[in-house]
Amino acid sequence: MSVKKFNVILKNKISSFDKKIHVDSDKSLSIRSFLIGSICQNISFAKNVLESEDVHSTIRCLKKLGVKIVKTGQKNYSIYGKGLGSFFIKKNSKLDFGNSGTLARLLIGILSTTPNIDVNLNGDNSLKKRNMKKLIELMCEFGASFYPKNKYKFPLRLQSTEIPIGIDYESGVSAQLKSAVILAGLNSFGETNIIEKKRSRNHTENIIKNNTSVVNINEGKIKKIKIKGKKSLHPLNMNIPGDPSAAAFFTALAILNPKSRLTIKNVGLNDTRIGFYKLLRNHGAFIQFKKIKKINGELRGDIYVKSSNIKPINASENYYVNSTDEYPILFIIASLTKGISRFRGIGDLVNKESNRISEMQNVLKQIGIKSEASKNELKIFGRGNHIPKNKNIIVPKLGDHRICMSTFVLAILTGIKTKINNFDTVYTSSPSFLKIMRKLGVKFEIKK
């Protein structure tokens, strides 16, 4: 799957709507289904998979490592597991992670404790800017080596360890680092113990927790995860729900657009993924979860949203871990809500696909929205409906899908003429975004 580069031009405000939609499938679960299925025993099945650039990068990497993956229908795949420690790739071969930080961190976790791995690692221009120091230091604790020494950005060379030993790790806000440690621990000798004081996304644990001889999870005030290495995993049978992060853009649109209603069908409602929705509800947004059920250890249901008058947003650092990906669209909501909004504990946003704090400030500055940033906080002086229409917005080629989609929402809510360069990057996570927007009545122009 290769998407040709294109830009999007927007000139018109969106009209009110009352619609039902399905968003793209969950990216985090789709990538994990392939990665974990490939190290299970026997054949795993993944249904309703997100077929995006990041997921296709995952499939390509696994096939280079000798994994057989067969597409059995639209969005459905069979993954022929090789078991733990069974990946093979010729020395000095290259794995390209594309734009996916999730794929990079999780697959490096698996490879670091897989014997006889000596491979070159790379990504696209955006991924090359992202610092992997924390990940590298953790994998070195297991015994892996990375070259050149003291270099923490791609391209890198990874040499796995022949005798991986489990480690003790106190996790922070990054679910990807926690997942990398879990996956590395699966093929390590002894036990890997993780203490989690701040609850981050738990998809990886949910997928493997039925392997009771392998993983033990204590959900106390401080969560503890114990991985017993060198024990085989049962095959998976995954059914992927819609992505709550993809749904966030349409939720924001329905809240801010007058006389609008929206039902988003079959969305993942894992409690570690819905901080965005809880935050907005606490500030006056009409958001309801309906038809809730649990499949594969994950809650899912419909999200029902209506136009709402919300208060300025006051987001403490506690929201960050469960709404990390939604901050760009939260900044848009804040800019169109009259009053001062504050976002604390957001320092890690500088190490996403772009520096999401400064780049979103650049977007808001173009329409006269004042903001103030410190190391770990952003304050936005929202103007409500009082946005001057004689402005223009230009988003440069950042390679950041969430800034592209957030700015798109801003443009159609204000009617300000907007050019978003490199909009093709949205296909890394949400290939149906423009199709859904067209269904809601949005007019846009594509420039190649």
Secondary structure in CASP SS format (residue, H / E / C, confidence):
PFRMAT SS
TARGET T0000
AUTHOR 0000-0000-0000
METHOD secondary structure of the structure
MODEL  1
M C 1.00
S C 1.00
V C 1.00
K C 1.00
K C 1.00
F C 1.00
N E 1.00
V E 1.00
I E 1.00
L E 1.00
K C 1.00
N C 1.00
K C 1.00
I C 1.00
S C 1.00
S C 1.00
F C 1.00
D E 1.00
K E 1.00
K E 1.00
I E 1.00
H C 1.00
V C 1.00
D C 1.00
S E 1.00
D C 1.00
K H 1.00
S H 1.00
L H 1.00
S H 1.00
I H 1.00
R H 1.00
S H 1.00
F H 1.00
L H 1.00
I H 1.00
G H 1.00
S H 1.00
I C 1.00
C C 1.00
Q C 1.00
N C 1.00
I E 1.00
S E 1.00
F E 1.00
A E 1.00
K E 1.00
N C 1.00
V C 1.00
L C 1.00
E C 1.00
S C 1.00
E H 1.00
D H 1.00
V H 1.00
H H 1.00
S H 1.00
T H 1.00
I H 1.00
R H 1.00
C H 1.00
L H 1.00
K H 1.00
K H 1.00
L C 1.00
G C 1.00
V C 1.00
K E 1.00
I E 1.00
V E 1.00
K E 1.00
T E 1.00
G E 1.00
Q C 1.00
K C 1.00
N E 1.00
Y E 1.00
S E 1.00
I E 1.00
Y E 1.00
G C 1.00
K C 1.00
G C 1.00
L C 1.00
G C 1.00
S C 1.00
F C 1.00
F C 1.00
I C 1.00
K C 1.00
K C 1.00
N C 1.00
S E 1.00
K E 1.00
L E 1.00
D E 1.00
F C 1.00
G C 1.00
N C 1.00
S C 1.00
G H 1.00
T H 1.00
L H 1.00
A H 1.00
R H 1.00
L H 1.00
L H 1.00
I H 1.00
G H 1.00
I H 1.00
L H 1.00
S H 1.00
T C 1.00
T C 1.00
P C 1.00
N C 1.00
I C 1.00
D E 1.00
V E 1.00
N E 1.00
L E 1.00
N E 1.00
G C 1.00
D C 1.00
N C 1.00
S C 1.00
L H 1.00
K H 1.00
K H 1.00
R C 1.00
N C 1.00
M C 1.00
K H 1.00
K H 1.00
L H 1.00
I H 1.00
E H 1.00
L H 1.00
M H 1.00
C H 1.00
E H 1.00
F H 1.00
G C 1.00
A C 1.00
S E 1.00
F E 1.00
Y E 1.00
P C 1.00
K C 1.00
N C 1.00
K C 1.00
Y C 1.00
K C 1.00
F C 1.00
P C 1.00
L E 1.00
R E 1.00
L E 1.00
Q E 1.00
S C 1.00
T C 1.00
E C 1.00
I C 1.00
P C 1.00
I E 1.00
G C 1.00
I C 1.00
D E 1.00
Y E 1.00
E E 1.00
S E 1.00
G C 1.00
V C 1.00
S C 1.00
A H 1.00
Q H 1.00
L H 1.00
K H 1.00
S H 1.00
A H 1.00
V H 1.00
I H 1.00
L H 1.00
A H 1.00
G H 1.00
L H 1.00
N C 1.00
S C 1.00
F E 1.00
G C 1.00
E E 1.00
T E 1.00
N E 1.00
I E 1.00
I E 1.00
E E 1.00
K C 1.00
K C 1.00
R C 1.00
S C 1.00
R C 1.00
N C 1.00
H H 1.00
T H 1.00
E H 1.00
N H 1.00
I H 1.00
I H 1.00
K C 1.00
N C 1.00
N C 1.00
T C 1.00
S C 1.00
V C 1.00
V E 1.00
N E 1.00
I E 1.00
N E 1.00
E E 1.00
G C 1.00
K C 1.00
I C 1.00
K E 1.00
K E 1.00
I E 1.00
K E 1.00
I E 1.00
K E 1.00
G C 1.00
K C 1.00
K C 1.00
S C 1.00
L C 1.00
H C 1.00
P C 1.00
L C 1.00
N E 1.00
M E 1.00
N E 1.00
I C 1.00
P C 1.00
G E 1.00
D C 1.00
P H 1.00
S H 1.00
A H 1.00
A H 1.00
A H 1.00
F H 1.00
F H 1.00
T H 1.00
A H 1.00
L H 1.00
A H 1.00
I H 1.00
L H 1.00
N C 1.00
P C 1.00
K C 1.00
S C 1.00
R E 1.00
L E 1.00
T E 1.00
I E 1.00
K E 1.00
N E 1.00
V E 1.00
G E 1.00
L C 1.00
N C 1.00
D H 1.00
T H 1.00
R H 1.00
I C 1.00
G H 1.00
F H 1.00
Y H 1.00
K H 1.00
L H 1.00
L H 1.00
R H 1.00
N H 1.00
H C 1.00
G C 1.00
A C 1.00
F E 1.00
I E 1.00
Q E 1.00
F E 1.00
K E 1.00
K E 1.00
I E 1.00
K E 1.00
K E 1.00
I E 1.00
N C 1.00
G C 1.00
E E 1.00
L E 1.00
R E 1.00
G E 1.00
D E 1.00
I E 1.00
Y E 1.00
V E 1.00
K E 1.00
S C 1.00
S C 1.00
N C 1.00
I C 1.00
K C 1.00
P C 1.00
I C 1.00
N E 1.00
A E 1.00
S C 1.00
E H 1.00
N H 1.00
Y H 1.00
Y H 1.00
V H 1.00
N H 1.00
S C 1.00
T H 1.00
D H 1.00
E H 1.00
Y H 1.00
P H 1.00
I H 1.00
L H 1.00
F H 1.00
I H 1.00
I H 1.00
A H 1.00
S H 1.00
L C 1.00
T C 1.00
K C 1.00
G E 1.00
I E 1.00
S E 1.00
R E 1.00
F E 1.00
R E 1.00
G C 1.00
I C 1.00
G H 1.00
D H 1.00
L H 1.00
V H 1.00
N H 1.00
K C 1.00
E C 1.00
S C 1.00
N C 1.00
R H 1.00
I H 1.00
S H 1.00
E H 1.00
M H 1.00
Q H 1.00
N H 1.00
V H 1.00
L H 1.00
K H 1.00
Q C 1.00
I C 1.00
G C 1.00
I C 1.00
K E 1.00
S E 1.00
E E 1.00
A E 1.00
S C 1.00
K C 1.00
N C 1.00
E E 1.00
L E 1.00
K E 1.00
I E 1.00
F E 1.00
G E 1.00
R C 1.00
G C 1.00
N C 1.00
H C 1.00
I C 1.00
P C 1.00
K C 1.00
N C 1.00
K C 1.00
N E 1.00
I E 1.00
I E 1.00
V E 1.00
P C 1.00
K C 1.00
L C 1.00
G C 1.00
D C 1.00
H H 1.00
R H 1.00
I H 1.00
C H 1.00
M H 1.00
S H 1.00
T H 1.00
F H 1.00
V H 1.00
L H 1.00
A H 1.00
I H 1.00
L H 1.00
T H 1.00
G C 1.00
I C 1.00
K E 1.00
T E 1.00
K E 1.00
I E 1.00
N C 1.00
N C 1.00
F H 1.00
D H 1.00
T H 1.00
V H 1.00
Y H 1.00
T H 1.00
S C 1.00
S C 1.00
P C 1.00
S C 1.00
F H 1.00
L H 1.00
K H 1.00
I H 1.00
M H 1.00
R H 1.00
K H 1.00
L C 1.00
G C 1.00
V C 1.00
K C 1.00
F C 1.00
E E 1.00
I E 1.00
K E 1.00
K C 1.00
END
